[in-house]
Amino acid sequence: MTPAELHPAIREALGAHEGFRRLGFYPAQIFIKPAAGQLFITVKRDGLEFNACMGSCDLHIDELRSQWGAAVQWWNGPATEEQRDEIFRAALTTKDSVGVIFALMSKGFDVHRGRDA
């Protein structure tokens, strides 16, 4: 698998997941959620919730689960550090990291690096 073979919204979600992890969210606090033809990353902590749109996603829920599972296995297994870095740096949440951090803070999140980054 290569980054180009990933569904664009799943590629965005992988990059965003890594970004939220680096902001101190535990993986168990980061979710993907399809809604109205879009794919969202949702982070939850201390009763707070934040949603970020990853883009259009026309995949049926079973196909989304399958592709997300394969993408995560690839990310945690054979993906190279360069491939992971490419996806992380290309993600819109990384490119607008200041905006994302301000949006999280406006929702009441305490944002800092280091929980498990």
TORVEX-449641 format. One record per atom (N, C-alpha, C): x, y, z. Coordinates in steps of 0.1 Angstrom, whole numbers, plus 5000, padded with zeros to 4 digits. Each point is the difference from the previous one (the first is absolute). Example, Ala and Ser with C-alpha at 12.3 -4.5 7.8 and 13.67 -1.06 7.14 Angstrom:
513249435078
499150125000
500950125000
499650114993
500950115000
499250115008
//
This chain:
500949885000
499150125000
500950125000
499550114993
500750125000
499050115004
500550125004
499150115004
499050034989
500549994987
499150034989
498949914998
500149875005
499049904999
498950025011
500250085010
499050025010
498950094995
498849985005
498950094997
500450145005
499850114993
500450135005
499650045014
498749975003
499550035014
500749915010
500349884997
500749915009
501450055002
500750044989
501350065001
500050125009
499050094998
499950125009
499849965015
499149895002
499849965013
501249945007
500849934993
501349955005
500950115005
500150104991
500850125004
499550075012
498750025000
499350075011
500249925013
499849874999
500149915012
501450025006
501050004991
501450025005
500150145007
499550104993
500050135006
499450015014
498849955001
499350005013
500849925011
500649894995
500849925009
501250085005
500650084991
501250085004
499650125009
498750034999
499550115009
499649955014
500249875002
499849945013
498849925002
499249984989
498949915001
500449864999
499449915009
500349864999
499349944988
500549904993
499349944989
498649965003
499749965012
498649965004
499150125001
500550124999
499250125001
499750064986
500549934989
499950054987
499249904991
499050054994
499149914992
499850054986
499649914991
499550054987
498549985000
499350094993
498650005000
499550054987
499349914992
499450044988
498650075003
499750114992
498850075002
499750074987
498849984994
499550084989
501050014988
500649884997
501050004989
501350065003
500350025012
501350065005
500649915010
501350015002
500749925010
500650105010
499849985013
500450095010
501049925009
500950085006
500849955011
499450075013
499749925010
499450055012
501049975011
500350105008
500749985013
499150035011
500249915011
499250015012
500949995012
499850095009
500750005013
499350085010
499949955012
499550075012
498650064996
499249924993
498650054997
499950094989
501150044994
500150094988
500149924987
499550064989
500149944987
500350104990
500849964990
500450094989
500049924987
499450054990
499949934987
500750084989
500849934992
500650064988
499749924988
499650074989
499649934988
501349974992
500049874996
501249954992
499750004985
498850034996
499650014986
498949914996
499650004988
499049914994
500349865001
499149925004
500249855001
498749934996
500049944988
498949934995
500049855003
500949965009
500149865003
498949955009
499449884997
499049945009
500849975013
499250005011
500649985013
500949885001
499649894994
500849885000
501450024993
499950064988
501250034992
500950105008
499450105006
500850095008
500749935011
499349925007
500749925011
501149924995
499849934989
501049924994
501250084995
499850114993
501150084995
500750075012
499350045010
500650075012
500949895007
499549885002
500749905006
501349974993
499949994987
501249974991
501050115001
499550135000
500850115001
500850015013
499349975011
500650005013
501149895001
499649884995
501049895000
501350044992
499850064989
501150054991
500850115008
499350095006
500750115007
500849955012
499549905007
500749945011
501049894997
500049964987
500849894996
501050044989
499749974988
501050024989
500250144996
499250105004
500250144995
501450055005
500650074992
501350055004
499850135007
501050045008
500050135007
499850114990
500649994988
499850114990
498650004995
499349894998
498650004996
499150055011
500249975012
499250055011
500250155001
501350054999
500250145001
499450074988
500049954988
499450064989
498550025002
499349905005
498650005003
499750115011
500849995011
499850105011
500150144995
501150034993
500350144995
499050054990
499449914992
499150044990
498650025005
499749955012
498750015006
499650145002
498750034997
499550145002
500150045015
499849915009
500150035014
501450045004
501049954993
501450045003
500350134993
499550024988
500250134993
499450115007
498849985007
499450105007
500049975015
501149965005
500149955014
499750115010
500350124997
499750115009
498550025001
499349994989
498550015000
499449895007
500649884998
499449885007
500250015015
501250055004
500350015015
499050115006
499950114993
499050105005
498649955000
499649924990
498649945000
499949915012
501049925003
499949915011
500050075013
500850115002
500050085012
498650075002
499450044988
498750075002
498949905004
500249874998
499149905005
500349975015
501150055005
500349975014
501149905002
500649954990
501149905001
501350065005
500749935008
501350045005
500949934990
500750084991
500849944990
501550025003
500749895000
501450005002
500649874995
501350014997
500749884996
500449925012
500149874998
500749925010
499249895006
498749994999
499349905007
500549864996
500049984987
500749884995
500650024986
500450124998
500550044987
501449944997
//
